[in-house]
Amino acid sequence: MHTKLIMAAMLAISASTLTATGVIAQDRTPAPVDAQVYFIGLEDGATVSNPVTIAFGLTGMGIAPAGIDAADTGHHHLLINVDPATLDLNDGVPADDNHIHFGGGQTEVTRDLPLGTHTLALVLADHAHIPHDPPIISEMITITVE
């Protein structure tokens, strides 16, 4: 019995591609070419104080929590001091202090940031945290926290 399960798992894996994180890769979810994600009320070059409220805007698509596979939807990921060009678009967005997931469908966050200059960018990703095709990524902005 165990041998059959192991063989079935091996066949499933051989039919897919493993990513660097060991997760089975999947095709990227299509997105409308006119979809855009952006910051609301937070401009490039702004000087702010803690706590910082960061609001996320989206046009051309809808918001759905992680795990919900619905056409033309996704959820936000906030990149703090991360260049979006460094993301592996075929892999899920990492989850750490610099890659913040909003898998519940949240559209804003209030948090303390260390004093100093920070870059921020938004990435919309599908139900599995994988950026869409084409990727929906905001302009990167720079803010200073005083």
N, C-alpha and C positions, 0 to 999 in steps of 0.2 A: 504494500500500500504506500509506504513512504517513498519507495523508488519511483512509483508512478507520479506522485506529487512533485518530486524533485525533477523528474524528466519534463513534466509539463511546465514547471517554472523555468527551466533552462530553455525550452523551446520558445516560451513567451519572451524571455530576455533576448534570445538570439534574433527574434523577429523585430526587436526594437533596438535603439541605440542608448547606451548609458551615458549620462553626462559626467562631468568631472566630479560632481557631488554624489554620484552613484544613483541618482534618480533617473528613471526611464524617461527619455526625451519624448516630446510630443510635438505635433505640428503647431505652429503659432496660430492663434485665433485671428481671423481677418478683422480689420477695422475700416470704417469709412475713411477715405483719404482726406476729407475735410475736418475730421475730428481734431479738437485742440484741448489741451489742458494748460492751465495758467494759474497764477496767484491772484487772489482778490485783495486789493487794498494794501499790498506790500510791494513796493517798487524797488527796482535795482538801485543800489546805492543808498538805501534808507538806513537811518540810524534809529535804533529801537532800544527799549529797555525791557528787562525781564518782569513778568513772564511775557513771552512773545506769542501772539496769536497769529497763526498761519492758516488762511482760508484757501481752499482749493476750488477752482472753477473748471467747468468742462462744457464743451459744446460739441454737438454732432454725435454724442453717445449718451448712455445712461449709466447710472451707478448700480451695481449689484454686489452683495457681499461675496467674499472668497467662497469657493465651493459651489456657487450658483452659476451654471453654464447657460447663459442666455445671450442671444445674438445682440451685437452692438452694445455690450455692457462691459464694465470692468470695475476695478477699485483702485484707489490711490496708493502710491508709495512715495514717501518723501526722502530725497537724498540730501544728506547734510554733509558738506565738504567731500562730495563724491562727484567726479566728472561722469555724466551719463554715458559718455563715449566708452567708458571702461566696462560697462555692463555687457554680459554675454546675453544677447537678445534671445538665444535659444534655450536659455536656462531660467529658472525662477529667480526673481529678485532676492538677494540674500536678506536675512533678517538679523540686524545688529543695531548698535547705537547710531550708525550712519545711514542705514537703510531701514526706514520706519514704515511698517505695514499698517494699512487701515482697512483690514479685511472685513470689518463690520459694515463697511460702506460709509464711514465717516467722511465728512467734507471739510473739517477744520480741526486744529489742535492748538492747545495753549500749553506751552512748556518753557522751562528755563533753558537757556543756551549759555555756554561759557562766554564770558566777556571776550570781545575781540571780533574779528572779521570772519564771516562764514559764507559759503556758497550754498544755495538751495536750488533744487530742481525737483520737479514732479514727474513721475512715470505712471501711466495707467497700465494695469496688467489684468489679465483674464482671471477666470475662476481658479487657476492653478498658479497664480503669481508670475506668469510668463508674459512679457511685453507683447503687445499685439503686432500684427503685420499689416500695414506699416506701423512702426512704433509711435506711440502717442506720448511725447516727451515735451515738457515745457522748456522755455528759455531758461538758462541758468541765471540766477540773480545773485548779487552779493549784498549782504547786509552787515552792519556793524552793531554789536550789542554793547551798550555802555552801562 
